[in-house]
Amino acid sequence: MQEPATPWGDRREAIIILNPAAHNVPSRERLNEADRYLLGQGWLATYQETSGPGDAIELAARAAEAGIPLVFVCGGDGTLSEAANGLAGSETALAHIPGGTSNLWAREVGFKRRPARAVEQAITGERRKIDLGRAGNRYFMLMAGYGIDAAVTQSVSLDVKSRVGAAAYALASVREAVRFKGTEMSLVFDDEEVRGHVLMLIAGNTRLYAGITQITPEAVVDDGLLDVRVFMGRGRIDIMRFGLQTLFRRHRGSRRVVYRRVRRLRMDWDKPLPLQLDGDPCPDSPNEINVCPGALWVAVPAGIKRHLFAEPAPP
């Protein structure tokens, strides 16, 4: 009896990029379960550990150059984003074994936390193309955040984040809300210009934010567009107001929150806002972002019934 067709062809090899410093990295026992499952399905999987920022980019790029069909990331969204930068434009697909603080991508598409279940979902699921955003020379998979949320991200050290997780962000948010002022700028959404004093700008490729709410609930990952929300205001009163509105998902009705769907966004400012990409702080703040349609292959669980994808599942 002939085996059913799979999206992986005859070469069943995978690299598992493991971030041992991730906040919720699975135990070795759980990872061994995943190894045994993959081996039982005829897959050869090799673990490669990261030792610091940027390692996952290089490891993923090497896998793509070697023609490996599938790269798993066992870690958080930041490590996943690094791997996406290494795989962008290649034929190698990316999948997630949740192990970080928020695991937004895994939650968006339905990956289970148990590694054996996550790898099963990936190799028996669907191979799809998604868009990536780009800021300067760096891709982002989930979102780009300028302003107060990036200031919060920059004030949380990796050591504290790995030890206490989301609590580190809560404490930093209180501190930044008191002192963050935002900046005056001109925003050019494709060909439309808008001016204002900006506290926060989110360019979303996906929907979940911080694991508790949605700032861009209309976002679709394969439509060739980024969903941008800009929070206009000054000082801590506006920050607190926007925080509550966003938490209860009422920010979409605010006249001080600008929403556009764009291929390109340019920001002209005297004082750059800090930037985070996929939850990790950036050393610089490029004043232009754009979408790269269909730049990344991903492996996702079969039968996704959410509105995150515009295109139908492949046959």
Secondary structure, 3 states (H helix, E strand, C coil): CCCCCCCCCCCCEEEEEECCCCCCCCCHHHHHHHHHHHHHCCCEEEEEECCCCCHHHHHHHHHHHCCCCEEEEEECHHHHHHHHHHHCCCCCEEEEEECCCCCHHHHHHCCCCCHHHHHHHHHCCEEEEEEEEEECCEEECCEEEEEHHHHHHHHCCHHHHHHHCHHHHHHHHHHHHHHCCCEEEEEEECCEEEEEEEEEEEEECCCEECCCEECCCCCCCCCCCEEEEEEECCHHHHHHHHHHHHHCCCHHHCCCEEEEEECEEEEEECCCCCEEECCEECCCCCCEEEEEEEEEEEEECCCCCCCCCCCCCCC
